[in-house]
Amino acid sequence: MDIKEIEKLKQDFADWIEEKIKTDDTFGIDTDKITFVNMETFVNQYQSSDEDFAIIRLYRYESSDYGPSNIGSNSRDFCRRMARLTGLRMLRFNEIDFYNSANPGFGLNGSDNYDVFRWRGGPNCKHKWNRYLFDPQTGNTAKDTSQPDQPTKNGMVPFA
């Protein structure tokens, strides 16, 4: 695959994502429907309740190296797109699988298809998938503080 073909794949992917966001309300959770709270507030809302509740794990592509935009001057195109996307819609784990072929050439030995949840944007990527807990009834969302921050010895970022 030459560079022009790879660039075309990336552009087609970006177009597909933008269309999916515009037309599919079931894809991800719109950040306009989310109220960020700290974990203590999140947990306390259930301690005094006898009601059943459903918590959804959502993920956002973030990097503490780059500030609130999660995009640095040296961020790869894939990382820029994922940071922008998850700034608008946080994703469920199974939705992240859609992107396993969205970063051609950055998999093991230059593979076009790889697990972007485990390996993010490829070698030396500064991002990770941070897990948030979302209550669909209240919209309250808290960053899961039990998630490890450091990559493992093999370079994978701990699953969120």
N, C-alpha and C positions, 0 to 999 in steps of 0.2 A: 504494500500500500504506500503510495507516494504522499508527499506533504499536501498537495492539492486535494487528494481524496480524503485525507484526515480532516482538513479544514472544512470540507463540504459536510462530512459526517457531523462535526461539531456544530456547524451552523444549522443543519437539519434538526439536530437534537434541541438546540436552543429554541428554534421556531416551534417545535412540537411541545416543549415545556410551556412556553408562553401561551400557546393555544389551549393546552390542558388546564392551566390555571384560570384562564378567562372563561372556559366553558364547563368545567367539571367542579361543581360545588362539593362533591364528595372526596375530592383529592386533597389530602392534608386538612389542616384546621387553620382557617383564616386568622391571622394574628389580631385582627380587629375584634374577634370574639373571645380574646384571651385577656385576663387580668392577672398580671404577674404579682405574686405575693411571696413572702418568705416561707420556708418550709414549716416553721413553727405555726404560723397562721393557717397554712394548708392543713396540717395535721389536726389542729385544734377544732376545726369545723366539723370533724367526724367524732371526736371524743365524747361530745355531749349529745350525739344523735343515735337513735336506734334504727334509723332508716338504712336500707341497703344503698350502696353507692357503687358506681363503676368508675374506676380511674383508668384513663388511657395514657399510655406512655407515648410521648411525642419527642421528636429529635430535632435539633437545630445544629447546623454546621457552623462551628465557631472556632475562633483562635484568640487566645489571650495576648498574642503577640501584636495584634493589629488594631485593637480598640473596638469601638462600638460597631463599626461597619463590617468587621471581620474580614476585611479585604486589605491586603498589603500591596505595595508597589511591585513586589515580585511574586504575587499570587498567580497561579496558573489559571487559564481560562475556565477550566472545570471548577476550580475552587471559587472563583468570582461568581460564577453562575449559581453554585450551590448555596453560597452565603447569601446572595440576593434572594434566591427562591425561598430559603428557610427563614429569611427575614420577613417574608410576606405570608408564607404558609408553613407551619411546622408539620413535619412528616411523621407518619407511623412507620414502624420498622419495616413492614412488608412493602411500603411504598418506596423505600430507599432502594430496594432490589431493581426497580425500573431503571436505575442509573448505572447498572453494572457494565454496560457497554458504552457509556457516555464519555469515557475518557480514553479513547483509543491510544495504544502505544505505551501506556503507563503501568500495565500489569506486569507480572513476572515474565522476564525475558522479552519484554516489549509486547506482551499480549494485549489485544484490544478489549477483552472481556475479563473483568476481575471483580471481586467483592469490595465495592467501594465503602461499605460499612466498616469492614476490617482494615482496609488499606488506604482509605480516604483518597486524596489526590495523587498518590504515588510516592516515590522516594522523596524523603526530606520534607514532606507536607507538614505544615504547622497547624493544621486544623484537626478537629475531632468532632464526633457526633455527641453532643451533650444531651443527656436525657432530662426531660421535664415530665412532671406528673400533671395531668389535666383532668379536671372535673367537668364533664360536659353539662351538668346541671347548673353549676354556678359560673363556669368560665374561669374559675380560679386555677392558676398554673404556677407551679414552683419548680425550680431547678432541683433535681435530685442530688442532694449533697452526699449521698452514699457512693456515688460513682467515683472511682479512682481517677486521679488527674494525670498520672504519668504513664507513658508507653511501657509496655512490657519489654523484656530483653530482646525479643525477636522483632521489635519495632512496631508491633501492632498497638493501637490505642485500645485500652480495655473497653469491652462492649459496654454500651450505656444502658 
